[in-house]
């Protein structure tokens, strides 16, 4: 199973916060990396795979495209959610896999059919997909009829908490979609990675559990559960 390091960018720095409340996010200065400056952060952790959320561009307050290009050059694959609002927002940068988040990508689930390729991030808060208030399984089934290369279940309400996952729902999520499926948000440690692997997920996006020592740094460098 693929293991992917998450890096949320805000104000030019890698930031950390909890439960999707972006007003509380602060530079990640307490973890394994000596700096929250993105290039230094990536160089210190040396991940094989990276997931970047450009929080400023998602909110419409900034743009980290240059920073993203520098980070992507340091890894094998870099998944990037930059708040795409149309296919024109995709980045044509080496190593970048574009991610379309439901938070910004379309005014309705049907509008997602305008995208070709990339990954769909199914952004979940309080058990419902934002902004539509639909169950994740329903959106996954809808995505199965579209042209995405894969999907991500992103539990925004659990981001930064390391508080675990709804293990009893993982098999339902996996059975709703036959393509590549990643999970992020609330992954607390190796036990959660085992649940995801057993359910058939193709990868996990992590950060907090790594910095707290609950997942070995070597695993993120290899890009897989070892």
C-alpha positions in Angstrom: 0.0 0.0 0.0 1.3 3.4 -1.0 2.3 5.8 1.8 2.1 9.5 1.0 3.3 12.5 3.1 0.8 15.3 3.4 1.9 19.0 3.3 -0.6 21.8 3.7 0.7 25.1 2.3 -0.5 28.4 3.7 1.4 31.7 3.5 4.4 30.1 2.0 4.9 27.6 4.8 3.9 24.0 5.7 1.2 24.3 8.3 -0.5 22.0 10.8 -4.0 22.3 12.1 -6.9 20.1 13.3 -10.4 19.3 12.1 -10.3 21.5 9.0 -10.5 24.8 10.9 -8.0 26.7 8.8 -8.1 29.8 10.9 -6.1 27.9 13.5 -3.4 26.5 11.2 0.1 27.4 12.1 3.6 26.6 10.7 4.6 23.0 11.5 7.6 23.7 13.6 7.3 20.9 16.2 7.7 17.8 14.0 10.5 15.8 12.5 11.6 18.5 10.1 13.7 21.4 11.4 11.9 24.0 9.2 8.4 24.6 7.9 9.8 26.2 4.7 8.5 23.7 2.1 11.7 22.8 0.3 13.6 22.4 3.5 10.7 20.4 5.0 10.7 18.0 2.0 14.5 17.7 2.0 14.5 16.7 5.7 11.8 14.0 5.4 12.7 12.7 1.9 9.3 11.2 1.1 8.9 9.2 -2.0 5.3 10.3 -2.5 3.8 13.7 -1.5 0.3 15.2 -1.3 0.0 19.0 -1.3 -3.0 21.1 -0.4 -2.6 24.7 -1.5 -4.9 26.1 1.2 -4.5 29.7 0.0 -5.6 28.9 -3.5 -8.4 26.7 -2.2 -9.7 29.7 -0.3 -9.0 32.1 -3.2 -6.4 34.1 -1.2 -3.1 33.1 -2.8 -1.2 30.7 -5.0 1.8 28.4 -4.3 2.4 27.2 -7.9 6.1 28.0 -7.8 6.6 26.3 -4.4 4.7 23.3 -5.6 6.9 22.9 -8.7 10.0 23.0 -6.4 8.5 20.4 -4.1 7.3 18.1 -6.9 10.8 18.0 -8.3 12.0 16.4 -5.1 9.6 13.4 -5.1 8.5 10.6 -7.4 4.8 11.6 -7.4 3.2 14.7 -6.0 -0.6 14.8 -5.7 -1.8 18.4 -5.7 -5.1 19.9 -4.6 -5.0 23.6 -5.5 -8.7 24.3 -5.4 -9.4 23.5 -9.0 -12.6 25.1 -10.2 -12.3 24.0 -13.9 -10.0 21.7 -16.0 -8.0 24.9 -16.9 -6.7 24.9 -13.3 -4.7 21.7 -13.8 -0.9 22.0 -13.5 1.3 20.7 -16.3 4.3 20.1 -14.1 6.6 17.0 -14.0 5.7 14.6 -11.2 2.4 16.3 -10.4 -0.9 14.4 -10.3 -3.8 17.0 -10.2 -6.5 16.5 -7.6 -10.0 17.9 -7.9 -11.6 18.5 -4.5 -15.4 18.4 -4.2 -15.1 21.5 -2.0 -14.3 23.6 -5.0 -14.5 21.4 -8.1 -18.2 21.7 -9.1 -21.5 23.2 -8.1 -23.1 19.7 -8.2 -21.8 16.1 -8.5 -22.8 16.0 -12.2 -20.4 18.9 -12.8 -17.5 16.7 -12.1 -17.9 15.1 -15.4 -16.2 18.1 -17.0 -12.8 16.9 -15.7 -10.7 14.4 -17.6 -7.9 12.6 -15.6 -6.5 13.5 -12.3 -7.8 12.3 -8.9 -11.1 13.2 -7.3 -10.8 14.2 -3.6 -14.1 13.4 -1.8 -13.9 16.0 1.0 -15.8 14.8 4.0 -16.9 16.6 7.2 -19.2 15.1 9.8 -19.7 12.1 7.6 -21.0 14.0 4.6 -19.3 15.2 1.4 -18.9 18.9 1.2 -20.5 21.0 -0.2 -23.4 18.8 -1.2 -24.2 17.0 2.1 -24.2 13.6 0.3 -22.8 10.3 1.7 -19.3 9.4 0.5 -20.4 6.1 -0.9 -22.9 7.8 -3.3 -20.2 10.2 -4.6 -17.8 7.3 -5.1 -20.4 5.4 -7.1 -20.9 8.5 -9.2 -17.2 9.0 -9.7 -16.9 5.4 -11.0 -18.8 6.6 -14.1 -16.4 9.4 -14.8 -12.9 9.8 -16.2 -10.8 10.3 -13.0 -7.6 8.2 -12.6 -8.5 7.5 -9.0 -10.2 8.9 -5.9 -9.2 10.1 -2.4 -11.4 9.9 0.6 -10.3 13.0 2.6 -11.8 13.1 6.1 -11.2 16.8 6.6 -12.9 16.8 10.0 -10.2 14.4 11.3 -7.2 16.0 9.7 -4.4 16.7 12.2 -6.0 14.7 15.0 -4.5 11.3 14.6 -7.8 10.2 16.0 -8.4 7.2 13.9 -10.9 6.3 11.2 -14.3 4.8 10.8 -12.9 1.3 10.3 -16.4 -0.2 10.1 -17.1 1.8 6.9 -13.9 1.2 5.0 -15.1 -1.9 3.2 -18.3 -0.1 2.0 -16.2 2.8 0.6 -13.8 0.4 -1.1 -16.6 -1.7 -2.7 -18.3 1.5 -4.1 -15.3 2.2 -6.4 -13.2 -0.2 -8.5 -10.4 2.3 -9.3 -7.4 3.4 -7.3 -8.5 4.7 -3.9 -6.5 6.6 -1.3 -7.5 7.7 2.3 -6.4 10.7 4.3 -7.4 12.3 7.6 -7.2 10.9 11.0 -4.8 8.0 10.3 -3.4 7.5 13.8 -0.7 4.8 13.3 0.2 1.4 12.0 -3.1 -0.2 13.2 -5.1 2.2 11.0 -2.8 1.5 8.1 -3.5 -2.2 8.6 -7.3 -1.5 8.5 -6.9 0.4 5.2 -4.7 -2.4 3.7 -7.2 -5.1 4.8 -10.0 -3.2 3.2 -8.2 -3.0 -0.1 -7.2 0.7 -0.2 -4.3 1.6 -2.5 -2.7 4.2 -0.3 -2.8 6.4 2.8 -2.0 10.1 3.2 -0.4 10.9 6.6 1.4 13.7 8.4 0.5 14.0 12.1 1.1 10.3 12.9 4.5 10.5 11.4 5.5 13.6 13.4 4.2 12.0 16.6 6.3 8.9 16.0 3.3 6.6 15.4 4.5 5.7 11.9 8.2 5.1 11.1 9.9 7.8 9.0 11.6 5.0 6.9 8.1 4.0 5.7 7.4 7.4 4.2 10.8 7.4 2.6 10.2 4.0 1.0 6.6 5.1 0.1 5.0 2.0 1.4 4.0 0.1 4.5 7.0 -2.1 5.4 
